[in-house]
Amino acid sequence: MRVALFTESFDPVINGVSTSVKTLAAGLVRAGHDPVIIAPRYPDYEDVDSASDGIEVRRLPSWRTLLNPENPFAYPPTGLYTPRAYRDGGFAIVHTQQPFGMGLHGRVCARRSGAALVSTFHTLYQQYVHYAPFAPPQLVRAVVSRHLGRYYASCDAVVVPSRAAGRVLEGLGVPSGLLHVVPTGVPATPSVMPAAVEQMRKTFSLPPHAPVLLYVGRLAREKSMNLLIDAFARVSAAHPKDDPATHPILLIVGSGPDLGRCRDRVRRVGMEAYVRFAGFLKRSQLAPVYAAATLFTFPSATETQGVVLSEAQGHGLPCVVVDGGGSPEFVRAGVDALVVPPGDTEAFAAAVRRLLADHDLRRSFSAAALASPLRPTPEAMAAAMIEVYRSVLAERAAGASGRSAPAVPEREQTREW
């Protein structure tokens, strides 16, 4: 099966979407299929590694915006012109990863080639209206919501990483019968040598006996970093200052548009001595960071999945998670994580204090995290996605042959997807 994966996010930018696309593409290759990744062109970047992975990458001309200069956007499709990158591709499936930009290109490709159109809803876009500061937020939210509903309803199938993401689309009028839950797979946890952990602690000046609270992710307003920093300040206030060697450390891994504001917030609450900004790290560099941490702290309520949660649990980290978006679906409250209300700084701080103070609870959560049945695998992701593709193609074949689909009992029509 030849599959075109249209994505706005891809190398050299590394985020949840680009990681999901690469994980899926590699899984399709292992299963004997032929994926082609189609993404915007990034200046001064060449896809030198794609051939060795058995995955073809094609690029479309792109442009940069002042609001998001790190992520070029492909020029929108126009008229009857079909870009060379997906002309005569022989695709059975076009699988888009966004409903804008590359998503529109993917829809054009599917319609002109007769391929089935599948799309994954990775992002709660209504939570990102602050990236359009020159228009009223309510107007932007309404326009975005209308487009999301129309785009995803036009697809043959829609993949969501969590049930929470699916409920958002249902609220926008997307039929539940189109929705399929397929979380992004998380690779097996690599082993970490003690020397690598020790080196990591030295690199970021982590005292040998200090508990480490870890955050991994983008630094942006929608990630609720103020909640995490303020909660950490409350945790610090309850901790004796006479032994700095055992004082908790907050290690923040990632970069983004709010990096400067996060640093300012840390200074404002007087936590410079206890907060480390590691900057952006490649996923291959993260294993010793996870291995050195005591807890994983995740304040975002806008995730459709939160892959980093599963990565952290693969290293046996108890988690403190906000009850919002899809993240809570990948932990077990009271078993391997503490889940707190969104926006509640004191509840977040209290959960951290509880886990730091109770060694037995922390050890129990750690063992449960390692054994979690909720951690999705790349193999399961690829298999589920291939099944979605096959079901879509079968339905289209049945429709093209003039045969009506078998009657579906009412209880199955209203099934929980």
Secondary structure, DSSP 8 states (H G I E B T S, - for coil): -EEEEE-S--TTS-SHHHHHHHHHHHHHHHTT-EEEEEEE--TT----STGGGT-EEEEE-EE--SS-TTS-EE----TT---GGGTT---SEEEES-SSHHHHHHHHHHHHHT-EEEEE--B-GGGGGGG-TTS-HHHHHHHHHHHHHHHHHTSSEEEESSHHHHHHHHHTT--GGGEEE------------HHHHHHHHHHTT--TT--EEEEES--SGGGTHHHHHHHHHHHHHTS-SS-GGGS-EEEEE---TTHHHHHHHHHHTT-GGGEEEEE---GGG-HHHHHH-SEEEE--S-BSS-HHHHHHHHTT--EEEESSTTGGGGS-BTTTEEEE-TT-HHHHHHHHHHHHH-HHHHHHHHHHHHT-TT---HHHHHHHHHHHHHHHHHHHHHHHTT-------HHHHT---
